[in-house]
Amino acid sequence: FQAHQQCGLDDISYYEDEEGRFFGPDYRVWGDLRLLAHPRAAAGVQQMAFGLRCPDLIGLSDTTIWTSLVSICQTTFSPYDEPPLMIPPSIANAILSGTLTAFQGDGLRALFKESNGQLYCIFAAKNHWALLCGSLEQQGMTWTYFDGYHSWILDAASQLAWTLSWLLQIPSASIDAFSLQPQQYPHTCGTLAIMHLCL
């Protein structure tokens, strides 16, 4: 990873091993590991959510969202803890658009088996970012959808939760919608999704 950075290869989105497990660009390697590098989308084609009716195209990119999600989880969980499964926005987009590959689905399943049973995903729909959290309970996966506009993209959150449950081969128990901090400005949806993760 350091070699990639030193060579100026900043267009790598994530790495994947032979068993389909995902690794972020900042993952520390402690032994021999053979990885496949997945590049970001073509330059200038980042996934953006600019907010509702926002003419200035102010908003957060999927790169900013993913970096924030990883950073928060790294500061919250000890390196010795079982980590949660963090879904990159690009994978969430592939799930919602029906373009997720079988290989990626197998990788998500493998990663979840090694997780603490928690799942975090900041995703975009209708030009709007929101947070979906999953928790493995006795009755199956329970889902919580956090959004500054409360239920603005609940249909997409429900589709994402149902599809993730199906991919993980775990029954989907319920989905609840919350807005702990109402959104006051049309372009702050990404910031609120990140803030909901911190609460």
Secondary structure, DSSP 8 states (H G I E B T S, - for coil): -HHHHHTT-TTEEEEEETT--EE-TT----S---EEEEE-SSTT---EE--TT-TT---EEHHHHHHHHHHHHHHHS-TTS---EEE-HHHHHHHHHT---HHHHHHHHHHHHTS-SEEEEEEEETTEEEEEEEEEETTEEEEEEE-TTSSTTHHHHHHHHHHHHHHHT--EEEEEEE-SS---STT-HHHHHHHHHH-
